[in-house]
């Protein structure tokens, strides 16, 4: 069992940066791959990024590639999402999630994740 709590959201101007964090509880945190998803207003939740259990592999949606960076610290049970060059279309509720599956086929699908946080709001003004 893993419990996830996101933080770091807020209001930022276009072109700015935010760093989201996700704190996890559970002794088996290091065995999970972790992902970030987001749900823009009035839209469905979409994949953003994922990282393998040992940080050896990362994966990004095309819409954020080159602007967002995912990282994790297994000693601190944390996963982070550094978001740079933010755009108004990045406005969404951001969720972190944990999965035991490996590979991008599962990482980019909501159904691949067993545990979810409650989400944190990111608003990018133009």
NORHU-V608606 format. One record per pair of residues at least 24 apart in sequence whose ideal C-beta (glycine too) atoms are under 10 Angstrom apart, sorted by the first residue. I is the first residue (numbers start at 0). J is the second residue. D is the distance in whole Angstrom. If there is no record, write none. Layout:
I:J:D ; I:J:D
This chain:
0:24:8 ; 0:25:6 ; 0:26:10 ; 0:27:8 ; 0:97:10 ; 0:113:9 ; 0:114:7 ; 1:25:4 ; 1:26:9 ; 1:27:7 ; 1:28:6 ; 1:30:9 ; 1:31:6 ; 1:33:9 ; 1:76:9 ; 1:96:9 ; 1:97:5 ; 1:98:10 ; 1:99:10 ; 1:113:8 ; 1:114:4 ; 1:115:10 ; 1:116:10 ; 2:28:10 ; 2:97:9 ; 2:114:7 ; 2:115:10 ; 2:116:8 ; 2:117:10 ; 3:28:10 ; 3:31:10 ; 3:33:8 ; 3:76:10 ; 3:78:8 ; 3:94:8 ; 3:95:5 ; 3:96:7 ; 3:97:6 ; 3:112:10 ; 3:114:6 ; 3:115:7 ; 3:116:4 ; 3:117:8 ; 3:118:10 ; 4:95:9 ; 4:116:6 ; 4:117:7 ; 4:119:9 ; 5:35:9 ; 5:78:9 ; 5:80:9 ; 5:92:9 ; 5:93:6 ; 5:94:7 ; 5:95:5 ; 5:115:10 ; 5:116:5 ; 5:117:7 ; 5:118:6 ; 5:119:4 ; 5:120:10 ; 6:95:10 ; 6:116:9 ; 6:119:6 ; 7:79:8 ; 7:80:8 ; 7:81:10 ; 7:82:9 ; 7:93:9 ; 7:119:6 ; 7:121:9 ; 8:82:10 ; 8:91:10 ; 8:92:8 ; 8:93:6 ; 8:118:8 ; 8:119:3 ; 8:120:5 ; 8:121:5 ; 8:122:8 ; 9:119:8 ; 9:120:8 ; 9:121:7 ; 9:122:7 ; 9:123:10 ; 10:90:10 ; 10:120:9 ; 10:121:8 ; 10:122:5 ; 10:123:8 ; 10:124:7 ; 11:82:9 ; 11:85:6 ; 11:89:9 ; 11:90:10 ; 11:121:8 ; 11:122:7 ; 11:123:6 ; 11:124:7 ; 12:85:8 ; 12:87:10 ; 12:123:7 ; 12:124:5 ; 12:125:8 ; 13:84:9 ; 13:85:6 ; 13:86:6 ; 13:87:6 ; 13:88:10 ; 13:89:9 ; 13:123:6 ; 13:124:7 ; 13:125:5 ; 14:83:9 ; 14:84:6 ; 14:85:7 ; 14:86:8 ; 14:123:9 ; 14:125:10 ; 15:82:9 ; 15:83:8 ; 15:84:8 ; 15:85:5 ; 15:123:8 ; 15:124:9 ; 16:66:9 ; 16:81:7 ; 16:82:6 ; 16:83:5 ; 16:84:8 ; 16:85:7 ; 17:67:10 ; 17:80:8 ; 17:81:8 ; 17:82:5 ; 17:83:9 ; 17:85:7 ; 17:89:9 ; 17:93:9 ; 17:119:10 ; 17:121:6 ; 17:122:10 ; 17:123:9 ; 18:68:9 ; 18:70:10 ; 18:79:6 ; 18:80:7 ; 18:81:5 ; 18:82:7 ; 18:83:9 ; 19:47:10 ; 19:67:9 ; 19:69:10 ; 19:78:9 ; 19:79:7 ; 19:80:4 ; 19:81:8 ; 19:82:7 ; 19:93:6 ; 19:94:10 ; 19:95:8 ; 19:119:6 ; 19:121:7 ; 20:72:10 ; 20:75:10 ; 20:77:6 ; 20:78:7 ; 20:79:5 ; 20:80:8 ; 20:81:10 ; 20:95:9 ; 20:119:9 ; 21:71:9 ; 21:76:9 ; 21:77:7 ; 21:78:5 ; 21:79:7 ; 21:80:8 ; 21:93:9 ; 21:94:9 ; 21:95:4 ; 21:96:9 ; 21:97:9 ; 21:116:6 ; 21:119:9 ; 22:75:8 ; 22:76:6 ; 22:77:6 ; 22:78:9 ; 22:95:9 ; 22:116:9 ; 23:71:9 ; 23:73:10 ; 23:75:9 ; 23:76:4 ; 23:77:7 ; 23:78:7 ; 23:95:8 ; 23:97:7 ; 23:114:8 ; 23:116:9 ; 24:76:7 ; 25:76:8 ; 25:97:9 ; 25:114:9 ; 26:76:9 ; 27:52:10 ; 27:97:9 ; 27:99:9 ; 28:52:9 ; 28:71:9 ; 28:72:10 ; 28:73:6 ; 28:74:10 ; 28:75:9 ; 28:76:5 ; 28:77:9 ; 28:78:9 ; 28:97:8 ; 29:53:8 ; 29:71:9 ; 29:73:4 ; 29:74:9 ; 29:76:8 ; 30:73:9 ; 30:97:9 ; 30:99:7 ; 31:71:10 ; 31:73:10 ; 31:78:9 ; 31:96:9 ; 31:97:4 ; 31:98:6 ; 31:99:6 ; 31:100:9 ; 31:112:9 ; 31:113:8 ; 31:114:8 ; 32:56:8 ; 32:58:9 ; 32:71:9 ; 32:78:10 ; 32:96:9 ; 32:97:7 ; 32:98:5 ; 32:99:8 ; 32:100:7 ; 32:101:6 ; 32:102:9 ; 32:105:8 ; 32:106:6 ; 32:111:9 ; 32:112:9 ; 33:69:8 ; 33:70:10 ; 33:71:6 ; 33:77:10 ; 33:78:4 ; 33:79:10 ; 33:80:10 ; 33:95:6 ; 33:96:7 ; 33:97:6 ; 33:98:8 ; 33:106:9 ; 33:112:9 ; 33:114:10 ; 34:58:8 ; 34:69:8 ; 34:78:9 ; 34:80:10 ; 34:94:9 ; 34:95:7 ; 34:96:5 ; 34:97:8 ; 34:98:7 ; 34:105:9 ; 34:106:6 ; 34:107:8 ; 34:108:10 ; 34:109:9 ; 34:111:8 ; 34:112:6 ; 34:115:10 ; 35:59:10 ; 35:60:9 ; 35:63:9 ; 35:67:8 ; 35:69:7 ; 35:78:8 ; 35:79:9 ; 35:80:5 ; 35:82:10 ; 35:93:6 ; 35:94:7 ; 35:95:6 ; 35:96:8 ; 35:116:10 ; 36:60:9 ; 36:91:9 ; 36:92:9 ; 36:93:7 ; 36:94:5 ; 36:95:8 ; 36:96:6 ; 36:107:9 ; 36:108:10 ; 36:109:7 ; 36:112:8 ; 36:115:8 ; 36:116:10 ; 36:118:9 ; 37:62:10 ; 37:63:9 ; 37:80:10 ; 37:89:8 ; 37:90:9 ; 37:91:4 ; 37:92:7 ; 37:93:5 ; 37:94:7 ; 37:118:9 ; 37:119:10 ; 37:121:8 ; 38:91:5 ; 38:92:5 ; 38:93:8 ; 38:94:7 ; 38:118:8 ; 39:88:7 ; 39:89:8 ; 39:90:6 ; 39:91:4 ; 39:92:8 ; 39:121:10 ; 40:90:7 ; 40:91:7 ; 40:92:9 ; 40:122:10 ; 42:91:8 ; 43:109:9 ; 44:91:9 ; 44:92:8 ; 44:93:10 ; 44:94:7 ; 44:96:10 ; 44:109:6 ; 44:115:10 ; 44:118:9 ; 45:91:8 ; 45:107:9 ; 45:109:9 ; 46:96:10 ; 46:103:9 ; 46:106:7 ; 46:107:4 ; 46:108:7 ; 46:109:8 ; 46:111:10 ; 46:112:10 ; 47:80:7 ; 47:82:9 ; 47:89:9 ; 47:91:9 ; 47:93:7 ; 47:94:9 ; 47:95:10 ; 47:107:9 ; 48:78:10 ; 48:80:6 ; 48:82:10 ; 48:95:10 ; 48:106:9 ; 48:107:10 ; 49:78:10 ; 49:96:9 ; 49:98:8 ; 49:100:10 ; 49:102:10 ; 49:103:7 ; 49:105:9 ; 49:106:4 ; 49:107:7 ; 49:111:9 ; 49:112:9 ; 50:78:7 ; 50:79:10 ; 50:80:10 ; 50:106:9 ; 51:101:7 ; 51:102:9 ; 51:106:9 ; 52:97:10 ; 52:98:10 ; 52:99:9 ; 52:101:8 ; 54:78:10 ; 56:101:8 ; 56:102:9 ; 56:103:8 ; 56:106:9 ; 57:106:10 ; 58:102:9 ; 58:103:5 ; 58:106:6 ; 58:107:7 ; 59:107:10 ; 60:107:8 ; 62:86:9 ; 62:88:8 ; 62:89:8 ; 63:89:8 ; 69:95:10 ; 78:116:10 ; 80:121:10 ; 82:121:7 ; 82:123:9 ; 85:121:8 ; 85:122:10 ; 85:123:5 ; 85:124:10 ; 86:123:6 ; 86:125:9 ; 87:122:9 ; 87:123:5 ; 87:124:7 ; 87:125:5 ; 88:123:8 ; 88:125:10 ; 89:121:6 ; 89:122:9 ; 89:123:5 ; 90:120:9 ; 90:121:6 ; 90:122:5 ; 90:123:5 ; 90:124:9 ; 90:125:10 ; 91:118:9 ; 91:119:10 ; 91:120:8 ; 91:121:6 ; 91:122:9 ; 91:123:9 ; 92:117:9 ; 92:118:4 ; 92:119:7 ; 92:120:5 ; 92:121:8 ; 92:122:10 ; 93:118:6 ; 93:119:5 ; 93:120:8 ; 93:121:6 ; 94:118:5 ; 94:119:8 ; 95:119:9
